[in-house]
Amino acid sequence: MRSNFKGNESGPILKGVFMRASNPCTGICRLDEKTGWCLGCGRSRSELDHWRTKSEAWRQRIWKKIPQRLDELGVKCRRFPWTTEEIQNFVLSSLNNCQGTWVMGVVGAVAEFTVVGDAPKLAECTDGMITAFTQNGAIKMLINDDVRALNFDPPNELLRPHVVLAVKRDRGRLPITENVADLGEDVNPLILESAKRVFDLGLGRKEARFCVRVNEGESQKALTRCSGQSFDVALPKISLPLRYDSPTRVVETALGRIEVQGQIPTPNANSPIGPHTHLLPDHLLSERALPVGMELPRAYLPGAIFYPAM
């Protein structure tokens, strides 16, 4: 089913009326001994027990109390009271109105999707699958009932929030590849091109994988020679061919993928305007999935982070 939401109908990032209060649960179910509030969602035992049976107006009132409670508890991870459709609408609005940047990957290996110009070439939602295209890039996200919109900002910064889209761990992880690997032909590319063969660079991370889609050039030859080698061993042998050929970069998470084209800059150069990637071995050593201050409950895998435009 194609969504009838049009991104330009929404002004401020969080403008809109919630259709129905979703469940605030974040996957941490433990009561604070002093306050009696859940350390994950900020509800009391009584509120937890009666959440399904009470009225919608009652649930909305509890939702309004939760931010202050979590602030008192010192809990940073907060769930937005958005239904699945509202998450879809937020994403479409952010894309159509060029309100910020979507990032997928892990610390040290990310793809960034920013719309170039006044509007994307295409942004649509069909059966929960959001796709958007702009100069040198494309993004795809499957937003269904397994996706949660989370935030780690202080309550006074929620007018322009960072939004973390997290995916229930039960939805399934990406295949983990410990070494450079030839994955064969990319059967579901977003950007149609002659290059079809995909290589996983072998970061060995459960949260994301960093791939390149190549044609029969020097990059493919170098990657083929390095197949089976660890990323650290292969990097000195593949970095120059990859920078010279600048093949399409494909970063995937449990939520979807971002594809990036265009010249790969030299290490000390500024990042280009619009979609681009970062592959920084020193930052990968942190082994962090998300930046400092964003600690996901174990029930979720990171999907994407939205950074609002300044």
C-alpha positions as CSV (number, residue, x, y, z in Angstrom):
1,M,0.0,0.0,0.0
2,R,1.4,3.4,-1.0
3,S,1.3,6.0,1.7
4,N,-0.7,9.1,0.9
5,F,1.4,11.3,3.1
6,K,3.2,14.2,1.4
7,G,6.3,15.4,3.2
8,N,5.6,19.1,2.6
9,E,2.5,18.9,4.8
10,S,4.7,18.9,7.9
11,G,6.4,22.1,9.0
12,P,8.5,21.8,12.1
13,I,10.2,18.4,12.6
14,L,7.8,17.2,15.3
15,K,4.7,19.0,14.3
16,G,1.6,16.8,14.2
17,V,-1.1,15.2,16.3
18,F,-0.4,11.6,17.5
19,M,-3.1,9.3,16.3
20,R,-2.7,6.8,19.1
21,A,-0.3,6.5,21.9
22,S,2.1,3.6,21.3
23,N,3.5,1.5,24.1
24,P,6.5,3.3,25.7
25,C,8.4,0.1,26.4
26,T,12.1,0.2,25.4
27,G,13.0,-3.4,26.3
28,I,14.3,-2.6,29.8
29,C,11.8,-3.8,32.3
30,R,13.1,-3.1,35.8
31,L,11.5,-0.9,38.5
32,D,13.5,1.8,40.4
33,E,13.3,1.0,44.1
34,K,13.0,4.6,45.2
35,T,10.4,6.0,42.7
36,G,8.7,2.8,41.6
37,W,9.1,3.8,38.0
38,C,10.3,1.5,35.3
39,L,14.0,2.3,34.4
40,G,13.1,1.7,30.7
41,C,9.8,3.5,30.1
42,G,9.1,5.5,33.2
43,R,5.8,4.0,34.0
44,S,4.7,2.8,37.5
45,R,3.7,-0.8,38.2
46,S,0.0,0.2,38.2
47,E,0.4,2.0,34.8
48,L,2.1,-1.0,33.4
49,D,-0.6,-3.3,34.5
50,H,-3.5,-1.2,33.2
51,W,-1.9,0.2,29.9
52,R,-4.0,-2.0,27.6
53,T,-7.3,-1.5,29.4
54,K,-7.3,2.2,30.1
55,S,-8.6,4.8,27.7
56,E,-6.6,6.5,25.0
57,A,-6.8,9.8,26.8
58,W,-5.4,8.2,30.0
59,R,-2.4,6.8,28.0
60,Q,-1.8,10.2,26.5
61,R,-1.6,11.7,29.9
62,I,0.9,9.2,31.1
63,W,3.0,9.8,28.0
64,K,3.2,13.5,28.9
65,K,4.6,12.6,32.3
66,I,7.3,10.2,31.1
67,P,10.0,12.6,29.9
68,Q,10.2,14.3,33.3
69,R,10.2,11.0,35.1
70,L,13.0,9.6,32.9
71,D,15.0,12.8,33.5
72,E,14.7,12.4,37.2
73,L,15.8,8.7,36.9
74,G,18.8,9.8,34.8
75,V,17.6,7.7,31.9
76,K,18.8,9.0,28.5
77,C,17.0,6.5,26.1
78,R,13.5,7.7,25.5
79,R,10.9,6.4,23.1
80,F,8.8,8.7,21.0
81,P,5.1,8.1,21.2
82,W,4.8,7.4,17.5
83,T,2.9,4.7,15.7
84,T,4.5,2.9,12.8
85,E,2.7,5.2,10.3
86,E,3.9,8.3,12.2
87,I,7.5,7.1,12.0
88,Q,7.0,6.6,8.3
89,N,5.5,10.1,8.0
90,F,8.4,11.6,10.0
91,V,11.0,10.0,7.7
92,L,9.2,11.2,4.5
93,S,8.8,14.7,5.9
94,S,12.5,14.8,6.8
95,L,13.4,13.8,3.2
96,N,10.9,15.9,1.3
97,N,11.6,19.0,3.4
98,C,15.4,18.5,3.5
99,Q,15.4,18.7,7.2
100,G,18.6,16.9,8.0
101,T,20.9,13.9,7.4
102,W,20.2,10.2,7.8
103,V,23.2,8.1,8.8
104,M,23.7,4.3,8.7
105,G,26.6,2.2,9.9
106,V,28.8,2.0,12.9
107,V,31.3,4.4,14.4
108,G,34.1,4.6,11.9
109,A,32.2,3.1,9.0
110,V,29.1,5.1,8.0
111,A,27.1,6.3,5.0
112,E,25.3,9.7,5.2
113,F,22.3,10.6,3.1
114,T,21.5,14.3,2.7
115,V,19.2,15.6,0.0
116,V,21.0,17.8,-2.5
117,G,18.9,20.8,-3.7
118,D,15.4,21.8,-2.6
119,A,13.9,18.3,-2.8
120,P,14.8,14.7,-3.5
121,K,14.3,13.3,-7.0
122,L,11.9,10.8,-5.5
123,A,10.7,9.9,-2.0
124,E,7.9,7.5,-1.4
125,C,6.6,4.8,0.9
126,T,5.1,1.6,-0.4
127,D,4.1,-1.2,2.0
128,G,6.3,0.3,4.7
129,M,9.4,0.5,2.4
130,I,10.6,4.1,2.1
131,T,13.0,4.9,-0.8
132,A,14.5,8.2,-1.7
133,F,17.0,9.4,-4.4
134,T,19.1,12.4,-4.8
135,Q,22.3,13.4,-6.6
136,N,25.0,10.6,-5.9
137,G,22.9,8.7,-3.5
138,A,19.8,6.7,-2.5
139,I,18.3,5.4,0.7
140,K,15.9,2.6,1.6
141,M,14.3,1.8,5.0
142,L,11.7,-0.8,5.9
143,I,9.7,0.7,8.6
144,N,7.2,-1.7,10.1
145,D,6.0,-2.7,13.6
146,D,9.5,-3.9,14.5
147,V,10.9,-0.4,14.3
148,R,11.1,2.0,17.2
149,A,11.9,5.8,17.2
150,L,14.2,6.6,20.1
151,N,15.9,9.7,21.4
152,F,18.8,10.4,23.7
153,D,18.6,14.3,23.9
154,P,17.6,16.2,27.0
155,P,13.9,17.0,27.2
156,N,14.6,20.7,26.4
157,E,16.1,19.9,23.1
158,L,13.2,17.9,21.6
159,L,12.1,20.6,19.1
160,R,14.9,19.5,16.8
161,P,15.8,16.0,18.1
162,H,18.2,13.4,17.0
163,V,16.1,10.4,16.1
164,V,17.5,6.9,16.4
165,L,15.5,4.3,14.4
166,A,16.1,1.0,16.1
167,V,15.0,-2.5,15.0
168,K,13.9,-5.3,17.2
169,R,16.7,-7.8,17.5
170,D,14.3,-10.6,16.7
171,R,13.7,-9.2,13.2
172,G,17.1,-10.7,12.3
173,R,20.6,-9.6,11.9
174,L,22.7,-9.1,8.8
175,P,25.1,-11.9,7.9
176,I,28.4,-11.2,9.7
177,T,31.5,-11.4,7.5
178,E,34.9,-11.4,9.2
179,N,37.0,-11.1,6.0
180,V,36.7,-9.5,2.6
181,A,34.1,-11.5,0.7
182,D,32.7,-11.7,-2.8
183,L,28.9,-11.6,-2.3
184,G,28.1,-12.0,-6.0
185,E,25.6,-9.9,-7.9
186,D,23.6,-7.3,-6.0
187,V,20.0,-8.4,-6.7
188,N,18.3,-5.4,-5.2
189,P,20.3,-2.3,-6.1
190,L,18.8,1.1,-5.6
191,I,20.9,2.8,-8.1
192,L,20.9,1.1,-11.5
193,E,24.3,0.9,-13.1
194,S,26.6,-1.4,-15.0
195,A,28.5,-2.3,-11.8
196,K,26.7,-5.3,-10.2
197,R,29.3,-7.3,-8.2
198,V,29.3,-6.7,-4.4
199,F,32.2,-7.2,-2.0
200,D,31.8,-7.0,1.7
201,L,34.9,-5.4,3.3
202,G,34.6,-7.7,6.2
203,L,34.3,-5.5,9.3
204,G,32.8,-8.4,11.2
205,R,30.0,-6.3,12.9
206,K,26.5,-7.4,13.7
207,E,25.1,-3.9,13.5
208,A,26.1,-3.0,9.9
209,R,28.2,-4.0,6.9
210,F,30.2,-1.9,4.5
211,C,30.3,-3.0,0.9
212,V,31.3,-1.8,-2.5
213,R,29.6,-2.5,-5.8
214,V,32.2,-2.8,-8.6
215,N,32.7,-3.5,-12.3
216,E,35.5,-5.3,-14.0
217,G,38.2,-2.8,-13.0
218,E,41.2,-2.5,-10.7
219,S,39.0,-2.5,-7.6
220,Q,37.5,-5.8,-8.4
221,K,40.9,-7.3,-9.1
222,A,42.3,-6.1,-5.8
223,L,39.2,-7.2,-3.9
224,T,39.3,-10.6,-5.5
225,R,43.0,-11.0,-4.6
226,C,42.2,-10.0,-1.0
227,S,39.1,-12.2,-0.6
228,G,39.4,-14.2,2.7
229,Q,41.8,-11.6,4.2
230,S,40.8,-9.5,7.2
231,F,39.9,-5.9,6.7
232,D,43.1,-4.7,8.5
233,V,45.3,-6.9,6.3
234,A,43.4,-6.0,3.0
235,L,43.1,-2.3,3.5
236,P,46.6,-1.2,2.4
237,K,46.1,-3.3,-0.8
238,I,42.6,-2.1,-1.7
239,S,42.5,1.5,-0.6
240,L,44.2,3.1,-3.6
241,P,42.2,1.1,-6.2
242,L,39.0,2.0,-4.4
243,R,39.9,5.6,-4.2
244,Y,40.8,5.7,-7.8
245,D,37.8,3.9,-9.1
246,S,35.4,5.3,-6.4
247,P,32.8,2.5,-6.9
248,T,29.3,2.7,-5.4
249,R,29.5,2.3,-1.6
250,V,26.7,0.3,0.0
251,V,26.1,0.4,3.8
252,E,23.5,-1.9,5.2
253,T,21.8,-2.2,8.6
254,A,18.8,-4.2,9.8
255,L,16.7,-1.2,8.7
256,G,17.8,-0.9,5.1
257,R,20.7,0.6,3.1
258,I,22.3,3.7,1.8
259,E,24.1,3.8,-1.6
260,V,26.6,6.5,-2.3
261,Q,28.4,7.4,-5.6
262,G,30.9,10.0,-6.5
263,Q,34.6,10.5,-6.0
264,I,36.1,9.2,-2.7
265,P,38.0,12.1,-1.2
266,T,41.6,11.8,0.0
267,P,42.0,11.3,3.8
268,N,42.5,15.0,4.6
269,A,40.0,16.4,2.2
270,N,36.6,17.9,3.2
271,S,33.5,15.7,2.8
272,P,31.5,16.4,-0.3
273,I,28.1,18.0,-0.1
274,G,25.3,15.5,-0.2
275,P,25.6,11.7,0.2
276,H,29.0,10.4,1.2
277,T,30.7,7.8,3.3
278,H,33.4,7.6,6.0
279,L,35.6,4.6,6.6
280,L,38.0,5.4,9.4
281,P,40.1,2.5,10.8
282,D,41.1,4.4,13.9
283,H,37.5,5.0,14.8
284,L,36.5,1.4,14.2
285,L,38.8,0.4,17.0
286,S,36.2,1.8,19.5
287,E,33.9,-1.1,18.4
288,R,31.0,1.2,19.1
289,A,27.8,0.8,17.2
290,L,26.5,4.3,18.0
291,P,28.2,7.6,19.2
292,V,29.0,8.1,22.9
293,G,25.8,9.0,24.8
294,M,23.6,6.7,22.6
295,E,23.4,3.4,24.4
296,L,20.7,1.1,22.9
297,P,18.9,-1.5,25.1
298,R,19.9,-5.0,24.1
299,A,16.5,-5.6,22.6
300,Y,17.4,-3.5,19.6
301,L,19.8,-3.2,16.8
302,P,20.6,0.3,15.4
303,G,19.0,1.1,12.1
304,A,19.7,4.7,11.3
305,I,20.3,8.1,13.0
306,F,18.6,11.3,12.0
307,Y,20.7,14.5,12.5
308,P,18.5,17.6,12.1
309,A,19.9,20.4,10.0
310,M,21.3,23.3,12.1
